[in-house]
Amino acid sequence: MAKKLVLFLVVMVAVWEVTNGVCNLSGMTMFRCMPAVSNDSPTDPSKECCKAVNSLSSSDFQCLCDYKNNHPGDLQQYGVNATRAAQLPSTCKAKNAIQCS
């Protein structure tokens, strides 16, 4: 489960950086989860964040896994706490989350 979220956060960071989005996620959608995964004063995920996480399909999560594997280190660069990011699918009860390899 932790690996799923790490990948999700990596993609989230990439999506935030690129307003066109990554893995079917817009930058604005992913931006909603930044307070929950920030290294500085993190908060509980908002309803909007969990809605975004729950809207992901298993192929979106696979895309995020692929992004995480191909772009290591992006999370730290954007101030994302990987541990908190890895908890998002579980916290938000995402039904389509997959285990990253």
MIMARDO-976272 format. One record per atom (N, C-alpha, C): residue in one letter; atom name; z, y, x. Coordinates in steps of 0.1 Angstrom, whole numbers, padded with zeros to 4 digits. Layout:
N
<r resn="a" name="CA" up="Z" north="Y" east="X"/>
...
***
This chain:
101
<r resn="m" name="N" up="0000" north="-0012" east="0008"/>
<r resn="m" name="CA" up="0000" north="0000" east="0000"/>
<r resn="m" name="C" up="0000" north="0012" east="0009"/>
<r resn="a" name="N" up="0007" north="0012" east="0020"/>
<r resn="a" name="CA" up="0008" north="0024" east="0029"/>
<r resn="a" name="C" up="-0006" north="0027" east="0035"/>
<r resn="k" name="N" up="-0013" north="0016" east="0038"/>
<r resn="k" name="CA" up="-0026" north="0018" east="0044"/>
<r resn="k" name="C" up="-0035" north="0025" east="0034"/>
<r resn="k" name="N" up="-0034" north="0021" east="0021"/>
<r resn="k" name="CA" up="-0042" north="0027" east="0011"/>
<r resn="k" name="C" up="-0041" north="0042" east="0011"/>
<r resn="l" name="N" up="-0028" north="0047" east="0011"/>
<r resn="l" name="CA" up="-0026" north="0061" east="0010"/>
<r resn="l" name="C" up="-0030" north="0068" east="0022"/>
<r resn="v" name="N" up="-0028" north="0062" east="0034"/>
<r resn="v" name="CA" up="-0032" north="0069" east="0046"/>
<r resn="v" name="C" up="-0046" north="0072" east="0046"/>
<r resn="l" name="N" up="-0054" north="0062" east="0041"/>
<r resn="l" name="CA" up="-0068" north="0064" east="0040"/>
<r resn="l" name="C" up="-0071" north="0075" east="0030"/>
<r resn="f" name="N" up="-0063" north="0075" east="0019"/>
<r resn="f" name="CA" up="-0065" north="0085" east="0008"/>
<r resn="f" name="C" up="-0062" north="0099" east="0014"/>
<r resn="l" name="N" up="-0052" north="0100" east="0022"/>
<r resn="l" name="CA" up="-0049" north="0113" east="0027"/>
<r resn="l" name="C" up="-0059" north="0118" east="0037"/>
<r resn="v" name="N" up="-0064" north="0109" east="0045"/>
<r resn="v" name="CA" up="-0075" north="0113" east="0055"/>
<r resn="v" name="C" up="-0086" north="0118" east="0047"/>
<r resn="v" name="N" up="-0090" north="0112" east="0037"/>
<r resn="v" name="CA" up="-0101" north="0116" east="0029"/>
<r resn="v" name="C" up="-0098" north="0130" east="0022"/>
<r resn="m" name="N" up="-0085" north="0130" east="0017"/>
<r resn="m" name="CA" up="-0081" north="0143" east="0011"/>
<r resn="m" name="C" up="-0082" north="0154" east="0020"/>
<r resn="v" name="N" up="-0079" north="0152" east="0032"/>
<r resn="v" name="CA" up="-0080" north="0163" east="0042"/>
<r resn="v" name="C" up="-0094" north="0167" east="0044"/>
<r resn="a" name="N" up="-0103" north="0157" east="0046"/>
<r resn="a" name="CA" up="-0117" north="0159" east="0048"/>
<r resn="a" name="C" up="-0123" north="0166" east="0036"/>
<r resn="v" name="N" up="-0119" north="0162" east="0024"/>
<r resn="v" name="CA" up="-0124" north="0169" east="0012"/>
<r resn="v" name="C" up="-0119" north="0183" east="0011"/>
<r resn="w" name="N" up="-0107" north="0185" east="0015"/>
<r resn="w" name="CA" up="-0102" north="0199" east="0015"/>
<r resn="w" name="C" up="-0110" north="0208" east="0025"/>
<r resn="e" name="N" up="-0114" north="0202" east="0036"/>
<r resn="e" name="CA" up="-0121" north="0209" east="0046"/>
<r resn="e" name="C" up="-0136" north="0211" east="0041"/>
<r resn="v" name="N" up="-0141" north="0202" east="0034"/>
<r resn="v" name="CA" up="-0155" north="0203" east="0030"/>
<r resn="v" name="C" up="-0155" north="0204" east="0015"/>
<r resn="t" name="N" up="-0158" north="0216" east="0010"/>
<r resn="t" name="CA" up="-0157" north="0218" east="-0004"/>
<r resn="t" name="C" up="-0167" north="0210" east="-0012"/>
<r resn="n" name="N" up="-0177" north="0204" east="-0006"/>
<r resn="n" name="CA" up="-0186" north="0195" east="-0014"/>
<r resn="n" name="C" up="-0180" north="0182" east="-0017"/>
<r resn="g" name="N" up="-0169" north="0179" east="-0010"/>
<r resn="g" name="CA" up="-0162" north="0167" east="-0013"/>
<r resn="g" name="C" up="-0166" north="0155" east="-0005"/>
<r resn="v" name="N" up="-0157" north="0145" east="-0006"/>
<r resn="v" name="CA" up="-0159" north="0132" east="0001"/>
<r resn="v" name="C" up="-0155" north="0121" east="-0008"/>
<r resn="c" name="N" up="-0162" north="0110" east="-0008"/>
<r resn="c" name="CA" up="-0159" north="0099" east="-0017"/>
<r resn="c" name="C" up="-0156" north="0102" east="-0031"/>
<r resn="n" name="N" up="-0165" north="0110" east="-0037"/>
<r resn="n" name="CA" up="-0164" north="0115" east="-0051"/>
<r resn="n" name="C" up="-0152" north="0124" east="-0054"/>
<r resn="l" name="N" up="-0146" north="0130" east="-0044"/>
<r resn="l" name="CA" up="-0135" north="0139" east="-0046"/>
<r resn="l" name="C" up="-0139" north="0153" east="-0042"/>
<r resn="s" name="N" up="-0136" north="0162" east="-0050"/>
<r resn="s" name="CA" up="-0139" north="0176" east="-0047"/>
<r resn="s" name="C" up="-0128" north="0182" east="-0038"/>
<r resn="g" name="N" up="-0131" north="0192" east="-0031"/>
<r resn="g" name="CA" up="-0120" north="0198" east="-0022"/>
<r resn="g" name="C" up="-0109" north="0204" east="-0031"/>
<r resn="m" name="N" up="-0112" north="0209" east="-0042"/>
<r resn="m" name="CA" up="-0102" north="0215" east="-0051"/>
<r resn="m" name="C" up="-0093" north="0204" east="-0057"/>
<r resn="t" name="N" up="-0099" north="0193" east="-0060"/>
<r resn="t" name="CA" up="-0091" north="0182" east="-0066"/>
<r resn="t" name="C" up="-0081" north="0177" east="-0055"/>
<r resn="m" name="N" up="-0085" north="0175" east="-0043"/>
<r resn="m" name="CA" up="-0077" north="0170" east="-0032"/>
<r resn="m" name="C" up="-0066" north="0180" east="-0028"/>
<r resn="f" name="N" up="-0070" north="0193" east="-0029"/>
<r resn="f" name="CA" up="-0061" north="0204" east="-0026"/>
<r resn="f" name="C" up="-0048" north="0203" east="-0034"/>
<r resn="r" name="N" up="-0049" north="0198" east="-0046"/>
<r resn="r" name="CA" up="-0038" north="0196" east="-0055"/>
<r resn="r" name="C" up="-0027" north="0187" east="-0049"/>
<r resn="c" name="N" up="-0031" north="0178" east="-0040"/>
<r resn="c" name="CA" up="-0021" north="0169" east="-0035"/>
<r resn="c" name="C" up="-0015" north="0174" east="-0021"/>
<r resn="m" name="N" up="-0020" north="0184" east="-0016"/>
<r resn="m" name="CA" up="-0015" north="0189" east="-0003"/>
<r resn="m" name="C" up="0000" north="0192" east="-0003"/>
<r resn="p" name="N" up="0006" north="0198" east="-0013"/>
<r resn="p" name="CA" up="0020" north="0200" east="-0013"/>
<r resn="p" name="C" up="0028" north="0187" east="-0012"/>
<r resn="a" name="N" up="0023" north="0177" east="-0017"/>
<r resn="a" name="CA" up="0030" north="0164" east="-0017"/>
<r resn="a" name="C" up="0029" north="0157" east="-0003"/>
<r resn="v" name="N" up="0020" north="0160" east="0005"/>
<r resn="v" name="CA" up="0018" north="0153" east="0017"/>
<r resn="v" name="C" up="0019" north="0162" east="0030"/>
<r resn="s" name="N" up="0023" north="0174" east="0027"/>
<r resn="s" name="CA" up="0025" north="0184" east="0038"/>
<r resn="s" name="C" up="0036" north="0180" east="0048"/>
<r resn="n" name="N" up="0034" north="0183" east="0060"/>
<r resn="n" name="CA" up="0045" north="0182" east="0070"/>
<r resn="n" name="C" up="0056" north="0192" east="0068"/>
<r resn="d" name="N" up="0052" north="0203" east="0062"/>
<r resn="d" name="CA" up="0062" north="0214" east="0060"/>
<r resn="d" name="C" up="0066" north="0214" east="0045"/>
<r resn="s" name="N" up="0079" north="0212" east="0043"/>
<r resn="s" name="CA" up="0085" north="0213" east="0029"/>
<r resn="s" name="C" up="0077" north="0205" east="0019"/>
<r resn="p" name="N" up="0075" north="0192" east="0020"/>
<r resn="p" name="CA" up="0067" north="0184" east="0010"/>
<r resn="p" name="C" up="0075" north="0184" east="-0003"/>
<r resn="t" name="N" up="0067" north="0183" east="-0014"/>
<r resn="t" name="CA" up="0072" north="0182" east="-0027"/>
<r resn="t" name="C" up="0068" north="0169" east="-0033"/>
<r resn="d" name="N" up="0073" north="0166" east="-0045"/>
<r resn="d" name="CA" up="0068" north="0154" east="-0053"/>
<r resn="d" name="C" up="0054" north="0157" east="-0057"/>
<r resn="p" name="N" up="0046" north="0147" east="-0058"/>
<r resn="p" name="CA" up="0032" north="0149" east="-0063"/>
<r resn="p" name="C" up="0032" north="0155" east="-0077"/>
<r resn="s" name="N" up="0023" north="0165" east="-0079"/>
<r resn="s" name="CA" up="0022" north="0171" east="-0092"/>
<r resn="s" name="C" up="0014" north="0162" east="-0101"/>
<r resn="k" name="N" up="0015" north="0165" east="-0114"/>
<r resn="k" name="CA" up="0007" north="0157" east="-0124"/>
<r resn="k" name="C" up="-0008" north="0158" east="-0121"/>
<r resn="e" name="N" up="-0012" north="0170" east="-0116"/>
<r resn="e" name="CA" up="-0026" north="0171" east="-0113"/>
<r resn="e" name="C" up="-0030" north="0163" east="-0101"/>
<r resn="c" name="N" up="-0021" north="0162" east="-0091"/>
<r resn="c" name="CA" up="-0024" north="0153" east="-0080"/>
<r resn="c" name="C" up="-0025" north="0138" east="-0084"/>
<r resn="c" name="N" up="-0015" north="0134" east="-0092"/>
<r resn="c" name="CA" up="-0016" north="0120" east="-0096"/>
<r resn="c" name="C" up="-0028" north="0117" east="-0105"/>
<r resn="k" name="N" up="-0032" north="0127" east="-0113"/>
<r resn="k" name="CA" up="-0044" north="0125" east="-0121"/>
<r resn="k" name="C" up="-0056" north="0123" east="-0112"/>
<r resn="a" name="N" up="-0056" north="0131" east="-0101"/>
<r resn="a" name="CA" up="-0068" north="0129" east="-0092"/>
<r resn="a" name="C" up="-0067" north="0115" east="-0085"/>
<r resn="v" name="N" up="-0055" north="0111" east="-0081"/>
<r resn="v" name="CA" up="-0054" north="0098" east="-0074"/>
<r resn="v" name="C" up="-0057" north="0087" east="-0084"/>
<r resn="n" name="N" up="-0053" north="0088" east="-0097"/>
<r resn="n" name="CA" up="-0056" north="0078" east="-0107"/>
<r resn="n" name="C" up="-0071" north="0078" east="-0111"/>
<r resn="s" name="N" up="-0078" north="0088" east="-0108"/>
<r resn="s" name="CA" up="-0092" north="0089" east="-0112"/>
<r resn="s" name="C" up="-0101" north="0081" east="-0102"/>
<r resn="l" name="N" up="-0095" north="0077" east="-0091"/>
<r resn="l" name="CA" up="-0103" north="0071" east="-0081"/>
<r resn="l" name="C" up="-0106" north="0056" east="-0084"/>
<r resn="s" name="N" up="-0118" north="0052" east="-0082"/>
<r resn="s" name="CA" up="-0122" north="0038" east="-0084"/>
<r resn="s" name="C" up="-0119" north="0030" east="-0071"/>
<r resn="s" name="N" up="-0120" north="0017" east="-0072"/>
<r resn="s" name="CA" up="-0118" north="0009" east="-0060"/>
<r resn="s" name="C" up="-0128" north="0012" east="-0050"/>
<r resn="s" name="N" up="-0140" north="0016" east="-0054"/>
<r resn="s" name="CA" up="-0150" north="0019" east="-0044"/>
<r resn="s" name="C" up="-0147" north="0033" east="-0037"/>
<r resn="d" name="N" up="-0141" north="0042" east="-0045"/>
<r resn="d" name="CA" up="-0136" north="0055" east="-0039"/>
<r resn="d" name="C" up="-0126" north="0052" east="-0028"/>
<r resn="f" name="N" up="-0116" north="0043" east="-0032"/>
<r resn="f" name="CA" up="-0106" north="0039" east="-0022"/>
<r resn="f" name="C" up="-0112" north="0033" east="-0010"/>
<r resn="q" name="N" up="-0122" north="0024" east="-0012"/>
<r resn="q" name="CA" up="-0129" north="0018" east="0000"/>
<r resn="q" name="C" up="-0136" north="0029" east="0008"/>
<r resn="c" name="N" up="-0142" north="0038" east="0002"/>
<r resn="c" name="CA" up="-0148" north="0049" east="0009"/>
<r resn="c" name="C" up="-0138" north="0057" east="0017"/>
<r resn="l" name="N" up="-0126" north="0059" east="0012"/>
<r resn="l" name="CA" up="-0115" north="0066" east="0019"/>
<r resn="l" name="C" up="-0110" north="0057" east="0031"/>
<r resn="c" name="N" up="-0110" north="0044" east="0029"/>
<r resn="c" name="CA" up="-0106" north="0035" east="0040"/>
<r resn="c" name="C" up="-0116" north="0037" east="0051"/>
<r resn="d" name="N" up="-0129" north="0036" east="0047"/>
<r resn="d" name="CA" up="-0139" north="0038" east="0057"/>
<r resn="d" name="C" up="-0138" north="0051" east="0065"/>
<r resn="y" name="N" up="-0135" north="0062" east="0057"/>
<r resn="y" name="CA" up="-0134" north="0075" east="0063"/>
<r resn="y" name="C" up="-0122" north="0075" east="0073"/>
<r resn="k" name="N" up="-0111" north="0069" east="0069"/>
<r resn="k" name="CA" up="-0099" north="0069" east="0078"/>
<r resn="k" name="C" up="-0102" north="0061" east="0090"/>
<r resn="n" name="N" up="-0109" north="0050" east="0090"/>
<r resn="n" name="CA" up="-0113" north="0042" east="0101"/>
<r resn="n" name="C" up="-0122" north="0049" east="0111"/>
<r resn="n" name="N" up="-0131" north="0058" east="0105"/>
<r resn="n" name="CA" up="-0141" north="0065" east="0113"/>
<r resn="n" name="C" up="-0137" north="0079" east="0118"/>
<r resn="h" name="N" up="-0126" north="0084" east="0113"/>
<r resn="h" name="CA" up="-0121" north="0097" east="0116"/>
<r resn="h" name="C" up="-0106" north="0098" east="0119"/>
<r resn="p" name="N" up="-0102" north="0090" east="0129"/>
<r resn="p" name="CA" up="-0088" north="0089" east="0132"/>
<r resn="p" name="C" up="-0083" north="0103" east="0137"/>
<r resn="g" name="N" up="-0070" north="0106" east="0133"/>
<r resn="g" name="CA" up="-0064" north="0119" east="0138"/>
<r resn="g" name="C" up="-0066" north="0131" east="0129"/>
<r resn="d" name="N" up="-0075" north="0129" east="0118"/>
<r resn="d" name="CA" up="-0077" north="0141" east="0110"/>
<r resn="d" name="C" up="-0065" north="0145" east="0102"/>
<r resn="l" name="N" up="-0057" north="0136" east="0098"/>
<r resn="l" name="CA" up="-0045" north="0139" east="0090"/>
<r resn="l" name="C" up="-0036" north="0149" east="0098"/>
<r resn="q" name="N" up="-0032" north="0146" east="0110"/>
<r resn="q" name="CA" up="-0024" north="0154" east="0118"/>
<r resn="q" name="C" up="-0030" north="0168" east="0120"/>
<r resn="q" name="N" up="-0042" north="0168" east="0122"/>
<r resn="q" name="CA" up="-0049" north="0181" east="0124"/>
<r resn="q" name="C" up="-0047" north="0191" east="0113"/>
<r resn="y" name="N" up="-0046" north="0185" east="0101"/>
<r resn="y" name="CA" up="-0045" north="0194" east="0089"/>
<r resn="y" name="C" up="-0031" north="0194" east="0083"/>
<r resn="g" name="N" up="-0021" north="0190" east="0091"/>
<r resn="g" name="CA" up="-0007" north="0191" east="0087"/>
<r resn="g" name="C" up="-0003" north="0181" east="0076"/>
<r resn="v" name="N" up="-0010" north="0170" east="0075"/>
<r resn="v" name="CA" up="-0007" north="0160" east="0065"/>
<r resn="v" name="C" up="0003" north="0149" east="0071"/>
<r resn="n" name="N" up="0013" north="0146" east="0064"/>
<r resn="n" name="CA" up="0023" north="0136" east="0068"/>
<r resn="n" name="C" up="0017" north="0122" east="0063"/>
<r resn="a" name="N" up="0013" north="0114" east="0072"/>
<r resn="a" name="CA" up="0006" north="0101" east="0069"/>
<r resn="a" name="C" up="0015" north="0092" east="0060"/>
<r resn="t" name="N" up="0028" north="0092" east="0063"/>
<r resn="t" name="CA" up="0037" north="0084" east="0055"/>
<r resn="t" name="C" up="0037" north="0088" east="0041"/>
<r resn="r" name="N" up="0039" north="0101" east="0038"/>
<r resn="r" name="CA" up="0039" north="0106" east="0025"/>
<r resn="r" name="C" up="0025" north="0103" east="0018"/>
<r resn="a" name="N" up="0015" north="0105" east="0025"/>
<r resn="a" name="CA" up="0001" north="0102" east="0020"/>
<r resn="a" name="C" up="0000" north="0088" east="0016"/>
<r resn="a" name="N" up="0005" north="0079" east="0024"/>
<r resn="a" name="CA" up="0004" north="0065" east="0021"/>
<r resn="a" name="C" up="0012" north="0061" east="0008"/>
<r resn="q" name="N" up="0021" north="0069" east="0004"/>
<r resn="q" name="CA" up="0029" north="0066" east="-0007"/>
<r resn="q" name="C" up="0023" north="0071" east="-0020"/>
<r resn="l" name="N" up="0013" north="0079" east="-0020"/>
<r resn="l" name="CA" up="0007" north="0085" east="-0032"/>
<r resn="l" name="C" up="0002" north="0075" east="-0042"/>
<r resn="p" name="N" up="-0006" north="0065" east="-0038"/>
<r resn="p" name="CA" up="-0011" north="0056" east="-0048"/>
<r resn="p" name="C" up="0001" north="0048" east="-0055"/>
<r resn="s" name="N" up="0011" north="0045" east="-0048"/>
<r resn="s" name="CA" up="0022" north="0038" east="-0054"/>
<r resn="s" name="C" up="0030" north="0048" east="-0063"/>
<r resn="t" name="N" up="0033" north="0060" east="-0058"/>
<r resn="t" name="CA" up="0041" north="0070" east="-0065"/>
<r resn="t" name="C" up="0033" north="0073" east="-0078"/>
<r resn="c" name="N" up="0020" north="0075" east="-0077"/>
<r resn="c" name="CA" up="0012" north="0079" east="-0089"/>
<r resn="c" name="C" up="0007" north="0067" east="-0097"/>
<r resn="k" name="N" up="0012" north="0055" east="-0093"/>
<r resn="k" name="CA" up="0008" north="0042" east="-0100"/>
<r resn="k" name="C" up="-0007" north="0040" east="-0102"/>
<r resn="a" name="N" up="-0014" north="0043" east="-0091"/>
<r resn="a" name="CA" up="-0029" north="0041" east="-0091"/>
<r resn="a" name="C" up="-0032" north="0026" east="-0092"/>
<r resn="k" name="N" up="-0040" north="0023" east="-0102"/>
<r resn="k" name="CA" up="-0043" north="0009" east="-0106"/>
<r resn="k" name="C" up="-0055" north="0004" east="-0097"/>
<r resn="n" name="N" up="-0063" north="0013" east="-0092"/>
<r resn="n" name="CA" up="-0075" north="0009" east="-0085"/>
<r resn="n" name="C" up="-0074" north="0009" east="-0070"/>
<r resn="a" name="N" up="-0062" north="0012" east="-0065"/>
<r resn="a" name="CA" up="-0059" north="0013" east="-0050"/>
<r resn="a" name="C" up="-0062" north="-0001" east="-0044"/>
<r resn="i" name="N" up="-0067" north="-0001" east="-0032"/>
<r resn="i" name="CA" up="-0070" north="-0013" east="-0025"/>
<r resn="i" name="C" up="-0063" north="-0012" east="-0011"/>
<r resn="q" name="N" up="-0062" north="-0024" east="-0005"/>
<r resn="q" name="CA" up="-0056" north="-0025" east="0008"/>
<r resn="q" name="C" up="-0066" north="-0022" east="0019"/>
<r resn="c" name="N" up="-0065" north="-0012" east="0027"/>
<r resn="c" name="CA" up="-0074" north="-0010" east="0038"/>
<r resn="c" name="C" up="-0073" north="-0020" east="0049"/>
<r resn="s" name="N" up="-0084" north="-0023" east="0055"/>
<r resn="s" name="CA" up="-0084" north="-0033" east="0066"/>
<r resn="s" name="C" up="-0084" north="-0025" east="0079"/>
***
